[in-house]
């Protein structure tokens, strides 16, 4: 469990499962930047029972507010090289945008990944026009590297994504 001032980042537990499935599969809350593809509740329950959404390839956490409500999700997963991990996140309710939950959760996860593992590079991918996500990346010290043109097919159209990265030496320098 990773505790911040605004939120806690923790693994999903059985008591959360029904709420979590409903939040993840709420299509209107996905907005313009998340795919409308979703897994069936039965598939998600099986996966949770098999590995609790934690494997060598990926690890899923929920973002919980001070009142213990699940407000979002953050994950890290295998990227192109063994020394790199990609981070993904999603806030479930747009009315909570701008309150700092995702930024704090991302900082907590970055600190955890660099403190516990030997990763050298962390990445975030964001649609260039997703201003909130771009701000999270910037506030957490990530630098824009370039654009992957039409890399994702979301909501019936191809979308560009910007690659952001944070290197271990940059993170270490920011901690001084």
N, C-alpha and C positions, 0 to 999 in steps of 0.2 A: 504494500500500500504506500502510495506517495502522497504526502499531505502538503497542501499549500495553504495560503490565507483564504482564497476564495473557494477552492475545490479540493477534492480528493480524487486521485486516479487509482483505481483498484480493479482487480479481476472480477469478472462476473461470477455470482454465486447462484445456486439453484433457486433461491427465493426471488431473484431478479428476473428469471428467464421469461415469464409471460409478459411482463412490462417491457423488457428489452426487445422481444420479438415484435411487439406492437409498435414500438418506437422506430425500430429499424425498417419495418415494412410499411410505415406511413408514407405513402407516395407523395402527397402534397408537401410534406416537410422537406422533401429532397431538393426542391428548387431547380435551378437551371444547371447545376454543376454536378449532379449525381445521377447515375443511371437509374432508370425505372425498373431495371431487372431486380428481382428479389427472390430469396429462397423461401420455400414453404416452411411453415412453423414446424412441421414434422422433421424436415431435413435439418433445420437449425437445432431442434432438440436432440436429434441423434448426434450431431457434431459436438454439441455441448457435452453430452454424456460420454462421448468418446475421448475428448481431449480438453474440455472446458475452454475452447477457442484459443488454446496455447499449444504450439508445436515448435519444432526447430525452425520452421519457415516463417512463422508469424506468431504474434502475441497480441491479443485484444484486451483492452481495458475500457471500463466505463468511466465517465467523468461525472462526479457526484457533487452537488452543491452542499452548502452548509446544513441544509435541512434533510440531507440524505436522499434527494431526488436525483434520478439519473437525467442529466441534461445533455449528454453527448457521449461520443465514443472516440477513442484514439487508439491507434494500432501502429505497430512497426512490423515490417516484413522484409523478406529476402529481396535484395536488389541484384544488380548485374554482377557484382564482385563479392567475394567473401568478406571483405573489409568494409562493406557499405550496407546500410539499412535505409529503407524508405519509411517515412512516417506519413500516415493518413489520419484525418480527423473529420468529425462531423458534429455540428451542434444540432440538436433535434428541434428546437423551437426558435423561429426567427426573432421572437420578442426578446430573447436572451442575448442576441447579438450585441456586441459592443460592451459587454459587461466584464470581459477579460477571462472568462472560463477557459476558452480554447488556448489562449496565449499562455496562461499559467499551466494548463495541462501539458502543453507542448514543451515548455521550459522544464517541467518536472520530468517528462519522459526523456528529453535530451540529456539532462543531468544523470539520470539513471543509466541510459545506454552508454554514455562515455565513462561513467564511474565503474560500472559493473563488467562491461565487455571491452574487448580490444578493437572495436570498430574505429576506423579512421575517418569515415565520411558518413554523414547523414544527409538524406535528400527529402525534399518535399516537392510535389508537383501540384500546380494550381493553374486554373484558367486565368489568363492575364487580366480579364475583366472582373474576376472575382476579388474585388477590392478587399473584402474582409479577410480572405485567406492569404492574400499577398501581404497584408499588414501583419498577420500572425507570423508569417515567415520572417519578415523584416525585424519585428520586435524580438524575435528569438535568435537573431544574429545570422540568419541564413542570407546568402547572397544569390541574386539571380545570375544564372549562367547562360541561359539561352532558351529558345522556344522550340518545342517539338511540334512541327506543323501538322495540324489535323490528325493528332495522335489518338484522340478518343472519340468514340461515337456515342453521343449522349443526346437524349430527347430528339432523335431523328435527324441529327446533323453532326458532322465532323467538327471537332473543336481543337484549337491549339491549346498547349499547356506549356507553362514556363517551368523550367527545372531550377530549383533553389538548392543550395548545398551549404553545409556547415562542416568544416574540417576540425579534427581534434585540436590542433594547435590554436585555431581561432577561438574555440570554446575555452581552452585552458587560459588564453590571454584575457578573455572576458571575465574570468573568475578572480583575477588578481585585484 
